[in-house]
Amino acid sequence: MEYPANFSFKVLALSPQLAVTDASENLVYYVKQKLFKLKEEVTVFADREQTQPLYKINADRIIDFSARYHFSDMAGVGLGSVKRQGMKSLWKARYDILDGEEIVMNIAEENPWIRMVDAVLEQIPLVGIATSYLFHPKYLVSRADGTPILRLTKQPAFFEGKFRLDKLAEISEIEEQRAILSLLMMVLLERARG
């Protein structure tokens, strides 16, 4: 994938839709989340028409507070999983990216105060419009040894959520795959929190 990549979703859409484009604005991934599902199940597509499924993301339980989301390709081959760090994620978004039971990467919000102020002010009419240009939460993806590899930053936008994904270090194809799928799931889960 060419970097920087962009994540975007419609804030006012009834059913959450998330698109990932590369630096040349080519669509790489598209997700349209189904509403009213007791157990989260997301299909990642290569196109907006949803005719080319690439991956499945399935929750391991109904209540998603500490759920683990397993990734697989369309042949059912497991690619890893991502898990929210439960109580630690109440204040600062934190996720573990796993290969089997081994934590290989993690996602951590860099400054939770920015997200909190952004989320609160977004609820105030007219002020919320202005805050979309002031506060930009950032999420850092690091290897288990602490090496930062990707950074996802919220971008200014009206009536949609936009994020920029920058590559900070060379990464393998499987690291990129796991990181992108984890960030997709994180954005879907965290969008209500700002």
N, C-alpha and C positions, 0 to 999 in steps of 0.2 A: 504494500500500500504506500502511496505517496503521502508524505506529511508536509504541512499540517493537515489533519483530517478534521471534518466538522460533523458534529452531532446536532440535529435539530428536531424539535417536536412542536406540534401545535398545542398551545395552552388551552384554547377553547374547544378543542375537538371532544366529542362525546366519548369516542374510543381512542385512547392514547396511541399515537402514531409517531414512530421515531425513525429518522433516516440518517445514515452515515455516508458522507461523501469524502472522496480523497481530495488532494490539493488541486487537481484538475477539475473538480466538481463532478466527477463521475460517481454515480450511486454505487456503493459497495454493499451496504446492508440496509434492509427495510424491515421494520417490525410494526404490526398493528395488533395491539394487545386486546384480547377479548375481555369483555366486561362480565361481571357476575360469576366468575369462576371461583369455586371454593379452594381449589388447589391450583396454584399458578402453573400455567403451561404456555410457553411462548415459542412461536416459530419465527426464525430469522430467514428472510427471503433475500434474493439477489435483485429483485425488481419490485416496483410499486404495485404492479398488477397481482402480485403474490402467486406467480405461476412457477417460480424457480426456488423451492425451499432448499436451504443450505444446512441449517442447524435447528435443533430442538433444545429448549431450556425448560427443565421440569423441577418444580419444588418437591422436596421430600416430605412435606407436611402441609396441613391446611393453614395453620396460623403461621404467618411469615416473620414473626419477631426475630427468631434465630434460625430461620429456615436455611437449608442448603439447596442451591440451585445447580443441578447437574446439566452439563453440556454434552450433546452427542451430535454426530453428523446424521444424515438421513438414512444411513445404513445401520444406525444404532450403535456405532462405535463411540465409546466414552472418550471425552476429550479433557475432562477435569470438572471442577465445580467452583462455585463461589459461595461464601457464607458470611452473612452479617455477624459482627461480633457482639450480638445481643445488647446487654446493658451498656457496654462501652460505646455503642453507636447512638445512644440517646443524645449525648452532648456533641460528639464528634463522629461523623460517619467513618466507620472502619470496617473493612471487609478482608477476609482471607481468601486467596485464590489457591486451590488445592489440585494436586495430582494424586488421586487416590486419597490417602489420609495425610500426605505430606504437604505442608504449606510451602509453596514455591514462590509466591508473590503476595503482596497485600496492597490495598488501596486505603489511603488515609486522607481525610479532609485536612487541608493545611491550616486554615483558620476558621474555627466554627463561629466566631463572633460575626464574621462577614455574612455567612449564610443566615444566621439568626436575624440580624438587622434587615437583610434583604427580604426575608420571608415575612417579617412583621410589617415593614413599610409597604410591601407589595399589596397588602390588604386594604390600604387607605386609598380611596379614589383620588385620582390625579397625582398624589404623591407616589403611588405604586408605579405609575408610568415613568416618573423621573428616576426612581431607584433602579430601574432596569439598566440605566446608564451609569450608575454609581458603584454598585457593589457586585463583585465578581468572585464567587467562591471558587476555590481550586482544589483539585483532588490529585494526589501524587500516587502513581503506581511504582512500587519498588520490588526488587527481588528480595528473597528471604534474608540475604546478607546485608540488606539496607541500600543497595545500589538503585538510585532512581532511574527509571527507564521511560516513563510516559507521564505527562501532566495534562489533565483535563481542566479547562478554565471556562467558566460561564462568560458569555459574550453579551454585549448590549443588544437588545432586541425588543420590539413591541409585539405583543400578542403571540409570541412563540418563545420557546426555550432554545437557546443556541449555545453550543459549547465548542471550543477549539481543542483538538488533541495534538500535542507536540511530542515528538520523539526526542528523548534526552540521551539515549545510549543505543548502541546496536543491540538488536534483539533477534532471537530465532523465530522461525515461523510459528512454532507451537506456543512460544511465549506471547507473540502478537495475537494469535488466535484466542488464547485463554484470556488475555488482558482485555481485548475488544469485547468479547462476549460478557465478561464480568462487568465492564463499564456500561454496556447496554443494559444489563439487568440492574445495575446500581442506579442509573439515570431513571429507569422506570420506577424503581422503589423510592428514590429520593426526591422525585419531582414535586411531590406535595410538600416537602420540607424546604423548598426554595432551590 
